Amino acid sequence: MDRFSTPLGILILGLVYFVWPVDLIPDVFGPVGRIDDVAIGLLVAWRLYVAKRRSAQMGEAEEAPGTVIPSTSDKREGEEP
């Protein structure tokens, strides 16, 4: 089940839902029938956004564990870096 929780897996499942002929609400009901398609699209977009943020946070944590990187505001005048 892990392969479907990856960003690529989520994207593939979302695309499969769009092309699958069976919907939760059939598209023949006009705008109401498109609600489930829009909801799945928003869900896929949200999951991809969360996965991207999580991977960015993990990357920051793995860069330099235990090291403090001084910001430019920590630097005093006349002091060498």
C-alpha positions as CSV (number, residue, x, y, z in Angstrom):
1,M,0.0,0.0,0.0
2,D,3.0,2.3,0.4
3,R,3.4,2.7,-3.4
4,F,0.0,4.4,-3.6
5,S,0.9,6.9,-0.9
6,T,3.8,8.3,-2.9
7,P,3.2,11.5,-4.9
8,L,3.5,9.5,-8.2
9,G,1.0,6.9,-6.9
10,I,-1.4,9.6,-5.8
11,L,-1.2,11.2,-9.2
12,I,-1.8,7.9,-11.0
13,L,-4.8,7.0,-8.9
14,G,-6.3,10.5,-9.5
15,L,-5.8,10.1,-13.3
16,V,-7.3,6.6,-13.2
17,Y,-10.4,8.0,-11.5
18,F,-10.8,10.6,-14.1
19,V,-10.7,8.2,-17.0
20,W,-12.6,5.4,-15.3
21,P,-16.2,5.2,-16.7
22,V,-17.7,4.7,-13.2
23,D,-18.1,7.7,-11.0
24,L,-19.5,8.3,-7.5
25,I,-22.0,10.7,-9.1
26,P,-22.5,10.0,-12.9
27,D,-21.6,12.8,-15.2
28,V,-24.9,12.6,-17.0
29,F,-26.4,14.7,-14.2
30,G,-24.7,17.8,-15.5
31,P,-22.9,20.1,-13.1
32,V,-23.8,18.0,-10.1
33,G,-22.2,15.0,-11.7
34,R,-18.9,16.9,-12.0
35,I,-18.7,17.5,-8.2
36,D,-17.0,14.2,-7.5
37,D,-14.5,14.8,-10.3
38,V,-13.6,18.3,-8.9
39,A,-13.4,16.8,-5.3
40,I,-11.0,14.1,-6.4
41,G,-8.9,16.6,-8.3
42,L,-8.7,18.9,-5.2
43,L,-7.9,15.9,-3.0
44,V,-5.0,14.8,-5.4
45,A,-3.7,18.4,-5.5
46,W,-3.8,18.7,-1.7
47,R,-2.0,15.3,-1.2
48,L,0.7,16.3,-3.7
49,Y,1.1,19.7,-1.9
50,V,1.4,18.0,1.5
51,A,3.9,15.4,0.2
52,K,6.0,18.1,-1.4
53,R,6.1,20.2,1.9
54,R,6.9,17.1,3.9
55,S,9.8,16.1,1.6
56,A,11.1,19.7,1.8
57,Q,11.0,19.6,5.6
58,M,12.7,16.3,5.6
59,G,15.4,17.6,3.3
60,E,16.1,20.6,5.6
61,A,16.3,18.3,8.6
62,E,18.8,16.0,6.9
63,E,21.1,18.7,5.5
64,A,23.1,19.4,8.6
65,P,21.8,17.7,11.8
66,G,23.0,19.4,14.9
67,T,24.6,22.3,13.1
68,V,23.5,25.9,13.5
69,I,23.8,28.1,10.4
70,P,24.1,31.7,11.4
71,S,21.8,34.1,9.6
72,T,23.0,37.5,8.3
73,S,21.3,39.3,11.2
74,D,23.6,37.4,13.6
75,K,26.7,38.9,12.1
76,R,28.1,42.0,13.9
77,E,29.7,44.9,12.3
78,G,33.5,44.6,11.7
79,E,33.4,40.9,12.4
80,E,34.7,38.4,9.9
81,P,32.5,35.5,8.8
